[in-house]
Amino acid sequence: MLLPFALKGQIEVGLDEAGRGCLAGPVTAAAVILPEDFYHPLLNDSKKLTRRQRDELRPVIERGALAYAVEHVDEATIDEINILNASILAMHRCVDALKLRPEFLLVDGNRFKPYLGIAHQCVVKGDGKYASIAAASVLAKTYRDELMCGLDEKFPVYKFAAHKGYPTAAHKEALKHHGRCKHHRKSFAVNL
């Protein structure tokens, strides 16, 4: 069962990202502040959920959250500052976009840069431990997947809707035949 919070009595936000390992598309982060009593039986790390479950959870999280934000950092910025820094930038932008100022940042992973003097804690595999991080993982994944499906309509030869920009065999094959489009990350090596 997911923990409802790390520090009781504080406005705590969960932060997570989606798309770090992709060859194309942005990295997307989400920040979610949940009420301490928030519960949904499906809520878990987005990677452990089906697409249908994630799509079912997204509006539940959005309605139930005290505040949430989703931000994308584009491919050009990823190429300029690297994927780790782009992921952290996306999370910082999420904190900026929240309508409620958090007192504590609960971050999925093991790396983060302090932000606005707000205390933070990194939690490895936090999306499977804390409800707010799990909720952020669901929002980041669903918003990014939606964006990649939109890119699929504009660049159908890459079949982005099927793999969302991850380095699948089909994606690599499309790159071999068609080269990169403007949404591919130029700083990511591709073994074809």
Buried (B, 14 or more C-beta within 10 A) or exposed (E): EBBBBBEEEEBBBBBBBBBEEBBBBBBBBBBBBBEEEBEBEBBBBBEEBEEEBBBBBBEBBBEBBBBBBBBBBBBBBBBEBEBBBBBBBBBBBBBEEBEEEBBBBBBBBEEBEEBEEBEBBBBEEBBBBBBBBBBBBBBBBBBBBEBBEEBBEEBEEBBBBEBBBBBBEEBBEBBEEEEBBEBBBEEBEEEE
